[in-house]
């Protein structure tokens, strides 16, 4: 079994770690803070939503809606 290290416990690092683990890798996640989502991912104010903040951009609204649906599908335990 292959081992892999993921550096950074924000959204991308955690998502990558979960995908690799699901693919059969032994994953070690390294984060410089004492908790995950403690840096930019936890403090920047990024929100998961379905696009109502972009009334003039149908493309952006559609992207938000697709991303929201994918998040629900991929992380049902967080809903």
N, C-alpha and C positions, 0 to 999 in steps of 0.2 A: 504494500500500500504506500502511495506517495504522500509525502508531507509537504505542506506549503505554509508560508508565513504571510499574513496580511497585515500591513502597517497602516494603522488609522482606524479608530472605532467610530467614525461618523456614518452617515447613510451609505456612502459608497463602499466603505470598508466592510461594514456589517453585511450589506447585501452580497458583496463579492464572497465573503467568508461563508455565508449560507449556501450560495450556489455551488461553491467548491466542495463544501461538506456533502451536499446532496449528490454531487458527482462522484463521491467516494474518497475524497482526499481527507487526510488528517490535517486539520486547520488550527493554527495558532494565531490568534488576533492580538496584535500589539497596539496599545493605546498609551500615550504619554500622560493622560489625565487619570484620575482614580476611578472614573466611570466612562462608559461609552456615551456618545452624543454630548460631550461636555464642551467641545470646541465650537467651531463654526456651525456644525449641524444642529447643535442644541441652542445656540445663542443668537443666530442670525435672523430668526423670525421667518424662516421658510415654512410655508404652509402647504398642506395637501388639500386641494379643493377641486371643484368641478368647473371652474372657469368663470364664475360670475364677475370677477374683477376685471375682465377683459371684454366689455360689451361691444367694442368696435373691431375686435379681431376674432373672426370666426375660426381662423387657423389655430390661434392660441387657445381659444376655448375648447376646440376639438382635442388638441393635444393634452390639455388638463383633464378632460373627461376620460380620454384613453388611459392616461397615467393613473388616474384615480381608480378606474376599473381594474387595471393591472395590479395595483397595490392591494386592493381587496382580494383579488384572486391569489396573489402570491403570499400575502400575510394575513390570512383570515383571523388568526388569533389576536391580532392587534386592533381589530375593529370592535 
